[in-house]
Amino acid sequence: MKKLTQEDLKKLIDFQKFEKTEHIFYKLLSKRVKGENRGVLEKISFEELKHYNLIKSYTNQELKEKKFFIFINIILSYILGITFSIKFMERGEKRAQKNYENLIKNMEEGEKKVFLEILNEENAHENYLTNLIDEEKVNFIGSMVLGINDALIELTGALAGFTFTLRNTNLIFIVGFITGFAAALSMASSEYMSKKAEKDESAIKAALYTGFTYLITVIILIYPYLIFKNYLLSFYLTLLMALVIVYITSLFIAVVKEVSFKQRFFEMFLLSFGIAIISYLVGYSLRILFNVEV
């Protein structure tokens, strides 16, 4: 291999460090799962270590893994699932791969073949993993998104209307919870009937995922009204919570389904906050029209 420039060496070291990081990440992840999923993760971990050692033979450097990156992805695997954390990890590696690809172009034919093989194996990892990892959370992603989306759109709008009509946090909390709870049961029932009509054997689970995610979203959105007496502060915090939920949900879908994060985020943002503004105007208008005082 011809002598590497400092810039080229930095690119190679960066990719080598990612190989070490992924090796440890997949090894830790494999200890949490059973059956076929464990075998898949152990195989990928072994391949990452092999790639690390191969690159090390060129850089002659023993590198430490990115511990913080591993820590973040392990936490994400508990919250958003194994599939999400794997794809999120792979996204980070792809940024290093771009520099790696440019480096390979300048290599001699012998080395180019070796490093292209590593790159091809890396590109195959994600498809290999997602085809074999069986995770219930991902299988019911449609039902979860249905529950979250509907709760955001319906309840954010309803709370905007209640807030500027009732102007009493205790009353808004009670009315908001009753509205949200009833809507959660309604959504779960609708999802069950829809899946049942399609002769889907997982109709009950789909309904539970939809209802549960709807209810959790409702609780998060109305919680500020339980803590604070100022209805405006409560409403602003509800909007902030809604924004956080939109961000996390959009990120989850974008990573797992490999779609545009920006597009998904702005779609959910405009629907939720657009309806909230309309509901605010309706609530304020009704208050003035009927001279409501609470």
Secondary structure, DSSP 8 states (H G I E B T S, - for coil): -----HHHHHHHHHHHHHHHHHHHHHHHHHTT--THHHHHHHHHHHHHHHHHHHHHHHH-------HHHHHHHHHHHHHT-HHHHHHHHHHHHHHHHHHHHHHHHTS-HHHHHHHHHHHHHHHHHHHHHHHH---HHHHTHHHHHHHHHHHHHHHHHHHHHHHHHH--HHHHHHHHHHHHHHHHHHHHHHHHHHHHHTT-TTHHHHHHHHHHHHHHHHHHHHHHHHH-S-HHHHHHHHHHHHHHHHHHHHHHHHHHHT--HHHHHHHHHHHHHHHHHHHHHHHHHHHHHHT---
